Amino acid sequence: ESQKINRLKVVLVENGKTGKWLAEQVGKNEATVSRWCSNKMQPSLDMLVKIAELLNVDCRDLLIQQK
């Protein structure tokens, strides 16, 4: 069971955006974005910052607060 670190999927849905849209914006393929969304892989910190800017959210909103 991989630890859920990011809330990317939730934030995309909240903003009415798709993984395909995000992939196009950041120049990655959809499979990569899909792995980020399912927490199989994590985007780099630089990429998280870029995604936050694209979605107009705080970078911290993309991360699940670890207890």
Backbone as CSV, one residue per row, in Angstrom:
resi,resn,N_x,N_y,N_z,CA_x,CA_y,CA_z,C_x,C_y,C_z
1,GLU,0.857,-1.207,0.000,0.000,0.000,0.000,0.884,1.245,0.000
2,SER,0.917,1.937,-1.119,1.740,3.145,-1.182,1.051,4.269,-0.413
3,GLN,1.874,5.054,0.228,1.342,6.142,1.033,0.764,7.229,0.134
4,LYS,-0.409,7.674,0.469,-1.018,8.763,-0.298,-0.402,10.076,0.168
5,ILE,0.286,10.721,-0.753,1.010,11.943,-0.408,0.347,13.166,-1.025
6,ASN,-0.098,13.006,-2.295,-0.682,14.189,-2.939,-2.194,14.067,-3.099
7,ARG,-2.822,15.235,-3.247,-4.279,15.341,-3.420,-4.598,15.812,-4.832
8,LEU,-3.675,15.528,-5.743,-3.785,16.058,-7.092,-5.121,15.746,-7.753
9,LYS,-5.529,14.487,-7.627,-6.781,14.042,-8.244,-7.959,14.881,-7.741
10,VAL,-8.012,15.062,-6.425,-9.106,15.819,-5.796,-9.097,17.272,-6.264
11,VAL,-7.915,17.878,-6.269,-7.795,19.287,-6.641,-8.154,19.491,-8.117
12,LEU,-7.766,18.552,-8.958,-8.151,18.638,-10.379,-9.669,18.618,-10.513
13,VAL,-10.310,17.677,-9.818,-11.770,17.566,-9.877,-12.427,18.849,-9.352
14,GLU,-11.917,19.354,-8.229,-12.472,20.580,-7.637,-12.392,21.747,-8.618
15,ASN,-11.372,21.728,-9.472,-11.172,22.816,-10.425,-11.722,22.500,-11.813
16,GLY,-12.407,21.359,-11.924,-13.015,20.982,-13.194,-11.995,20.691,-14.288
17,LYS,-10.831,20.213,-13.882,-9.771,19.919,-14.855,-9.521,18.415,-14.921
18,THR,-8.957,17.988,-16.036,-8.665,16.571,-16.221,-7.160,16.323,-16.176
19,GLY,-6.809,15.061,-16.021,-5.405,14.672,-16.085,-4.827,14.986,-17.454
20,LYS,-5.644,14.821,-18.486,-5.210,15.117,-19.858,-4.845,16.598,-19.978
21,TRP,-5.697,17.460,-19.430,-5.431,18.897,-19.446,-4.106,19.195,-18.751
22,LEU,-3.923,18.617,-17.574,-2.706,18.860,-16.804,-1.476,18.373,-17.565
23,ALA,-1.582,17.194,-18.152,-0.466,16.632,-18.921,-0.047,17.591,-20.036
24,GLU,-1.031,18.149,-20.724,-0.738,19.095,-21.811,-0.076,20.358,-21.270
25,GLN,-0.543,20.841,-20.137,-0.005,22.075,-19.554,1.448,21.928,-19.121
26,VAL,1.790,20.762,-18.578,3.141,20.598,-18.015,4.082,19.822,-18.937
27,GLY,3.576,19.439,-20.120,4.424,18.757,-21.086,4.820,17.343,-20.674
28,LYS,3.914,16.677,-19.963,4.148,15.271,-19.582,3.099,14.420,-20.275
29,ASN,3.320,13.107,-20.330,2.276,12.287,-20.936,1.210,11.955,-19.886
30,GLU,0.050,11.572,-20.400,-1.086,11.315,-19.509,-0.818,10.188,-18.523
31,ALA,-0.026,9.206,-18.948,0.276,8.071,-18.075,1.023,8.541,-16.828
32,THR,1.949,9.468,-17.025,2.714,10.013,-15.894,1.793,10.747,-14.933
33,VAL,0.946,11.605,-15.475,0.003,12.362,-14.642,-0.942,11.407,-13.915
34,SER,-1.360,10.359,-14.614,-2.230,9.356,-14.003,-1.547,8.699,-12.800
35,ARG,-0.253,8.413,-12.929,0.484,7.812,-11.817,0.617,8.786,-10.649
36,TRP,0.758,10.076,-10.970,0.777,11.078,-9.894,-0.566,11.076,-9.170
37,CYS,-1.640,11.085,-9.968,-2.992,11.167,-9.397,-3.330,9.962,-8.533
38,SER,-2.757,8.811,-8.881,-3.040,7.605,-8.095,-1.980,7.384,-7.018
39,ASN,-1.055,8.352,-6.906,0.009,8.292,-5.893,0.953,7.100,-6.092
40,LYS,1.034,6.597,-7.326,2.015,5.544,-7.619,3.397,6.181,-7.792
41,MET,3.365,7.436,-8.205,4.580,8.230,-8.375,4.292,9.614,-7.816
42,GLN,5.339,10.355,-7.499,5.137,11.726,-7.036,5.826,12.694,-7.987
43,PRO,5.149,13.807,-8.275,5.816,14.834,-9.074,6.951,15.469,-8.268
44,SER,7.921,16.030,-8.961,8.996,16.749,-8.270,8.423,17.989,-7.591
45,LEU,9.181,18.537,-6.692,8.753,19.756,-6.002,8.541,20.893,-6.999
46,ASP,9.463,21.027,-7.953,9.321,22.054,-8.992,8.013,21.878,-9.752
47,MET,7.700,20.616,-10.052,6.476,20.321,-10.793,5.248,20.629,-9.948
48,LEU,5.309,20.319,-8.657,4.184,20.636,-7.767,3.921,22.137,-7.741
49,VAL,4.995,22.908,-7.698,4.862,24.373,-7.693,4.193,24.835,-8.992
50,LYS,4.626,24.258,-10.098,4.062,24.606,-11.405,2.572,24.253,-11.471
51,ILE,2.243,23.055,-10.978,0.846,22.596,-10.979,-0.015,23.518,-10.111
52,ALA,0.507,23.888,-8.951,-0.221,24.793,-8.049,-0.509,26.119,-8.745
53,GLU,0.485,26.631,-9.473,0.296,27.894,-10.204,-0.761,27.746,-11.285
54,LEU,-0.711,26.637,-12.018,-1.690,26.392,-13.086,-3.109,26.316,-12.536
55,LEU,-3.250,25.703,-11.358,-4.575,25.513,-10.762,-4.956,26.665,-9.832
56,ASN,-4.004,27.602,-9.679,-4.241,28.762,-8.822,-4.583,28.342,-7.389
57,VAL,-3.802,27.391,-6.879,-3.971,26.954,-5.491,-2.628,27.055,-4.782
58,ASP,-2.662,26.962,-3.477,-1.432,26.934,-2.685,-0.798,25.560,-2.861
59,CYS,0.511,25.544,-2.999,1.251,24.291,-3.150,0.862,23.288,-2.060
60,ARG,0.667,23.786,-0.850,0.321,22.904,0.279,-1.032,22.242,0.089
61,ASP,-1.910,22.873,-0.707,-3.227,22.278,-0.975,-3.114,21.002,-1.801
62,LEU,-1.973,20.825,-2.479,-1.788,19.636,-3.298,-1.258,18.458,-2.493
63,LEU,-0.892,18.723,-1.252,-0.313,17.670,-0.417,-1.263,17.302,0.720
64,ILE,-1.279,16.032,1.049,-2.053,15.581,2.194,-1.230,15.885,3.443
65,GLN,-1.842,16.573,4.360,-1.124,16.922,5.606,-0.805,15.649,6.379
66,GLN,0.472,15.384,6.555,0.874,14.187,7.307,0.774,14.489,8.787
67,LYS,0.208,13.563,9.514,0.047,13.753,10.971,1.418,13.699,11.645
